[in-house]
Amino acid sequence: MLKNKKLKELISQYISKYNLSLKDYNVLVPIMDNEPLLFGVIAGMAGANNIYVFNPKININEKHNAVPGEFAFNLNIIGSLPYEVLPNLNILLKNTTISLKDEKTNCLPLRNFVISSLPLNLDFLGSQDPDIKTLKAKKIPVLNHNPEDQRLDLYQHLSHIVLKRCYKHGIDIFRSKILLVGHGTFLNTTLSLLKSLGAMVYVCNTGLPFDQTYVLKHLKDIDVIIAMDYPKQEIQVIGSKGVIEIGDIVDLSPFVRILHISGEIETGSLKLGGIRYYPDEINQESLNVSINELGERGQVEIAVNCLKLAENYLKIGSII
């Protein structure tokens, strides 16, 4: 069931940490890219009754039987949402790969199960999932992790994605001068991680009043600017009216590279100015990361936490 057999121990560790118990519950989870059945195995190891793993790429439903000596549960791989499954469903772990639109009935018994959101881009505050937006408009509860909840340090996981992005784009954090533009816990967590690795880091905290001359003073020495305005504020991070103006970048630091994690930046003006930015496609409205950029530990912990929210809601009517 799992490509990496060592994951079983890691899953067991986090099920124990969060005291996750899905006994007697029927659970539907999305398939993953690197470890396709990961979320299904988590549900099974937590004691779920019937486990469905949704794979939008298949037309014929499959069944993965229990592996003797490894797992004592079956997984049902489905490529559509059979109407007979839904009335008995208790928990849906939702991302955009699972569509709730039923072409046949145009209506689903949504009140029979709890929906816990696990967005592909890990943005629990600004979901881009059209189903989630529709559900909220209809006052149907959708459970979302609170990024500020220290029981699951989401920002620690996100800061490691920032580090991976640096390595991916050939940025030597030991020799580069890095400017972080952001605010709050995410900024502080990333700053601590980079400094612990010996990086030379400057900070522009958009959550506090700041002196523009500080940015201008150091901009000429900066090798990398990391835009990480999350939770997203109603400000422009880099642009003609940005916290950092593109004209200043072109004049003072034309060879700087920009890594975008979150926040509004003027990509058109950056292109005109010949300023390099990554990735090529930027989501201005949400977190510009992917759950697939996390390591296995991060994926397991976040999934267990999201399932725990659903368990708490079913048992006590609260996510606490």
Secondary structure, 3 states (H helix, E strand, C coil): CCCCCCHHHHHHHHHHHHCCCCCCCCEEEECCCCCCCHHHHHHHHCCCCCEEEECCCCCCCEEECCCCCCCCCCEEEECCCCCCCHHHCCEEEECCCCCCCCCCCCCCCHHHCEEEECCCCCCCCCCCCHHHHHHHHCCCCEECCCCCCCCCCHHHHHHHHHHHHHHHCCCCCCCCEEEEEECHHHHHHHHHHHHHCCCEEEEEECCCCCCHHHHHHHHCCCCEEEEECCCCCCCEEEECCCCEEHHHHHHHCCCCEEEEEECEECHHHHHHCCCEEECCCCCCCCCCCCHHHCCHHHHHHHHHHHHHHHHHHHHHCCCC
